[in-house]
């Protein structure tokens, strides 16, 4: 389920067709990739790779917590703040924060 929802969320947030269109409007070109459909297919392929890596990271994170719980013989109330939902929310917030910081830095760089 985690793998599916990570993939689903990534495709909703980053639609390759929309991103390619924004690139075209802003005259942005990916080096070595011609504008239009090749850019769209390149972004789709890259998004799939990144979504897979993110999903595997989330799955490993959750499985690691379960292993830690069983090895240390902790009950669920000991790790109340580190539940599955909390981890997913935390990772998504961190990813969003990094994106916002990068876009802010890019804006600052362009104004100089």
N, C-alpha and C positions, 0 to 999 in steps of 0.2 A: 504493500500500500504506500509506503514511504517513497519508493522508487516511482510509482505511478504519479503520485501527487506532486512530487518534485518536478517531474517531466511536464505535467499538466500546467503547473504554475509558471514554469519557465516559458512555455509556448504562449501563455496568455500575456505575460508581462513583456516579453521581447518577441514580437512578431517580426520575422525576418523581412516580410514584404513591406511592413511599415518602416522598419529601420532603413531598408534599401531606398525607399521613397524619400525619407528624410535626408539621407546621404546625397541623393540626387538633387534635392532642393537646395541644399547647402553647399553644393559643389565639392563634396568630400569623396575621395577615391581611396580605396584600399590598394596599396602597392601590389602590382602583379595581377590584380583582378580588374577586369573591365566592368564599367557601370552597367546597371540593368539586371537581367536575369542571372548572369554569372555572380554578381555581388549577392543577390538573394540566395542562390544555392550555397555559396560559400558561408554566408551568415547562418543558414539553416544547419549546415553540417557542423559549424563551430558551436552553435547553440546546443546541438545534440551531444557533442563531446563534453561541453561544460556541464550540462544537466546530468549526464551520467556520473561525472566526477563528483558533483555536489550530492547526488543521491547516494553514491557509495560512501561518501564522507559521513552523511547523516546516519546511514545504517550502521556504519562502524562505531560511530559515537554512541548510538543507542545500545548496540550489542555490548560495547565496552562498559557501559554503565551497568548492564545486567550482570556481566561477568564480575565486575567489581563488587556488586551487591552480594553475589553468591560466594565469592572468595572470602570476603571480609565478614560474612554472615551478618549483614546488616538487614534490618527490617525496612519495610517501605517507608515508615514514618521517619527514619533517620535521614533519608534522602528526599524528603517531601518537596523541597524547592528545586530538585533536579529531575523532575519527571520528564516523560517523553514530550509532552506538549510544551513544557517550559524550554526544553532544549531546542525544539523546532522553532519556537518563537524567538529565542535568543539568537540562533544562527541567522534567521531571516532579518532580524533587526541589525545584526552586525554587517551582513551583506549590504543592506540598504544604507547604513551609515557610511560604509566605505565608498559606495557609489556616489553618495552626496558629497563626500569630502573630495573625491576625485573630480567631480563636475565643478565644484567650487574652485579647486586649484586650477582647472583648465580655464575657467572664466577669468580668474586673476591673471593667468599667464597670457591670455589673449588681450587683456586690457593694457598690458605693459608695452 
